[in-house]
């Protein structure tokens, strides 16, 4: 990454982190883009240059992780299946879940705040679904390109949908647990076990799909 790109990424991170702090403190609907700009010490135009909508500010981290899942499949080593690469990246880190399991009360508060904001905001729920759909589209395109198939190849779309269905199901499970359970102390372990079980269900059908030498 060149110096120009690094500075742009640092600015994006600064604005995104500032927005997240304000959202966590006051709720998504009570924070304006003007207030984010003021707190980040940039102009409102600068915020919109990096984040075209307020929802983009909220979902910047979520979308970055989705892109990492796609990139893990796209850049996987020869011989590794798409399913194995996707699973490897999805289970590589637990983030806030690991902190909650370690007894970090602040992490649990942040996790609950984030999920409560989504549950209470139709705009955020809609944005979440669009973000996931964009990731599925990107993964399907990458898988189709590998097999020299058309961009709308049905097999690639089914594979991408199936892999991201695991991600969607885990997001829904975490949201339900953190908003209904007073002390989800083993949530990270629980999510990992559920993920492994879900990938086992897919494995027979997708084990050899998009592996080196597969047809």
C-alpha positions in Angstrom: 0.0 0.0 0.0 1.4 3.4 -1.0 1.5 6.4 1.2 -1.5 8.0 -0.5 -3.6 4.9 0.0 -2.3 4.5 3.6 -3.4 8.0 4.5 -6.8 7.4 2.9 -7.3 4.2 4.9 -6.2 6.0 8.1 -8.8 8.7 7.5 -11.5 6.1 6.7 -10.7 4.3 9.9 -10.7 7.5 11.9 -14.1 8.5 10.7 -15.5 5.0 11.0 -14.2 4.6 14.6 -15.6 8.0 15.6 -19.0 7.1 14.2 -19.0 3.8 16.0 -18.2 5.4 19.3 -21.0 7.9 18.9 -23.5 5.3 17.8 -22.6 3.1 20.8 -23.0 6.0 23.2 -26.3 7.5 21.8 -27.8 5.1 19.3 -27.8 5.1 15.5 -30.8 7.3 15.0 -29.7 9.9 17.5 -26.4 10.7 15.8 -26.1 12.9 12.7 -23.4 12.8 10.0 -22.6 16.5 11.0 -21.9 15.3 14.5 -19.7 12.5 13.3 -17.7 15.0 11.2 -17.4 17.4 14.0 -16.1 14.7 16.4 -13.7 13.3 13.8 -12.5 16.9 13.1 -13.3 16.7 9.4 -15.8 18.3 7.1 -19.2 16.8 6.4 -18.1 16.5 2.7 -15.1 14.5 3.8 -17.3 12.0 5.6 -19.5 11.6 2.6 -16.5 11.1 0.4 -15.6 8.0 2.4 -19.1 6.9 3.4 -21.9 7.9 1.0 -24.7 7.2 3.5 -25.0 7.1 7.3 -25.7 3.4 7.1 -22.3 3.0 5.4 -20.7 4.5 8.5 -22.3 1.8 10.7 -21.6 -1.1 8.4 -18.0 -0.3 7.4 -16.5 -2.9 9.7 -19.2 -5.5 8.9 -18.7 -5.1 5.2 -14.9 -5.3 5.6 -15.2 -8.7 7.2 -17.5 -9.9 4.4 -14.9 -8.8 1.9 -12.3 -10.7 3.8 -14.3 -13.8 3.6 -14.5 -13.4 -0.2 -10.8 -12.6 -0.4 -9.9 -15.7 1.6 -11.6 -17.8 -1.1 -10.2 -15.8 -4.0 -6.6 -16.0 -2.7 -6.6 -19.5 -1.1 -3.7 -21.8 -1.8 -3.8 -24.4 -4.6 -5.7 -27.5 -3.6 -7.8 -25.9 -0.9 -11.5 -25.9 -1.5 -13.7 -22.8 -1.4 -15.5 -24.2 1.6 -12.3 -24.9 3.5 -11.0 -21.4 2.8 -14.3 -19.7 3.8 -14.5 -21.8 7.0 -10.8 -21.0 7.9 -11.3 -17.3 7.7 -14.7 -17.3 9.4 -13.4 -19.1 12.4 -10.0 -17.4 12.5 -11.0 -14.8 15.1 -14.0 -14.2 17.4 -13.5 -10.5 18.0 -16.0 -9.2 20.5 -17.3 -12.7 21.2 -13.8 -13.8 22.4 -13.7 -10.8 24.7 -17.1 -11.5 26.1 -16.1 -15.1 26.8 -13.0 -13.8 28.6 -15.3 -11.9 30.9 -15.0 -8.4 29.4 -18.2 -6.6 30.5 -17.5 -3.6 28.2 -17.3 -5.9 25.2 -20.6 -7.5 26.0 -22.2 -4.0 26.4 -20.8 -3.0 23.0 -22.0 -6.2 21.4 -25.5 -5.7 22.8 -25.6 -2.1 21.9 -24.6 -2.8 18.3 -27.2 -5.6 17.9 -29.9 -3.7 19.6 -29.4 -0.7 17.2 -29.8 -3.1 14.3 -32.8 -4.8 15.8 -34.5 -1.4 16.4 -33.7 0.1 13.0 -35.4 -1.1 9.8 -32.9 1.0 7.8 -29.9 -0.8 9.4 -31.6 -4.2 8.8 -32.1 -3.4 5.2 -28.5 -2.2 4.8 -27.3 -5.4 6.5 -29.1 -7.5 3.9 -27.8 -5.5 1.0 -24.3 -5.8 2.4 -24.6 -9.6 2.6 -26.1 -9.8 -0.9 -23.2 -7.8 -2.3 -20.7 -10.3 -0.7 -22.6 -13.2 -2.1 -22.5 -11.6 -5.5 -18.7 -11.0 -5.3 -18.1 -14.6 -4.1 -20.3 -16.1 -6.9 -18.5 -14.0 -9.5 -15.1 -15.1 -8.2 -16.1 -18.8 -8.2 -17.6 -18.5 -11.7 -14.4 -16.9 -13.0 -12.3 -19.7 -11.6 -14.3 -22.3 -13.6 -14.5 -20.0 -16.7 -18.3 -20.0 -16.4 -20.7 -17.2 -17.1 -21.1 -14.5 -14.4 -24.6 -15.8 -13.7 -23.5 -19.4 -13.4 -26.0 -21.2 -11.2 -23.6 -23.6 -9.5 -21.3 -20.7 -8.4 -24.3 -18.8 -7.1 -25.6 -21.8 -5.1 -22.1 -22.4 -3.6 -21.8 -18.7 -2.6 -25.3 -18.6 -1.2 -24.7 -21.7 0.8 -21.4 -20.5 2.3 -22.8 -17.1 3.3 -25.9 -18.8 4.6 -23.7 -20.1 7.5 -22.5 -16.5 8.1 -26.1 -15.2 8.1 -27.3 -17.9 10.5 -24.5 -17.2 13.0 -25.2 -13.4 12.9 -28.9 -14.1 13.7 -28.0 -16.6 16.5 -25.6 -14.1 18.1 -28.1 -11.3 17.9 -30.8 -13.4 19.5 -28.5 -14.6 22.3 -27.0 -11.3 23.3 -30.4 -9.6 23.4 -32.1 -12.3 25.4 -29.4 -13.9 27.5 -28.1 -12.0 30.6 -24.8 -13.8 30.6 -23.8 -15.5 27.3 -20.4 -16.3 28.7 -19.7 -19.2 26.3 -21.1 -17.6 23.2 -17.8 -17.7 21.3 -17.4 -21.4 21.9 -21.1 -22.0 21.1 -20.8 -20.1 17.8 -17.7 -22.0 16.8 -19.4 -25.3 17.5 -22.5 -24.3 15.5 -20.3 -23.1 12.6 -18.5 -26.4 12.5 -21.7 -28.3 12.5 -23.1 -26.2 9.7 -20.0 -26.6 7.6 -20.2 -30.4 8.1 -23.6 -30.3 6.6 -22.3 -28.6 3.5 -19.1 -30.5 3.3 -20.3 -33.6 1.4 -21.9 -31.4 -1.3 -19.1 -28.8 -1.5 -16.0 -30.7 -0.4 -14.5 -30.8 -3.9 -16.1 -27.8 -5.5 -13.6 -25.2 -6.7 -10.6 -27.3 -5.6 -7.6 -27.7 -7.8 -8.3 -30.2 -10.5 -12.0 -30.4 -9.8 -14.4 -30.3 -12.7 
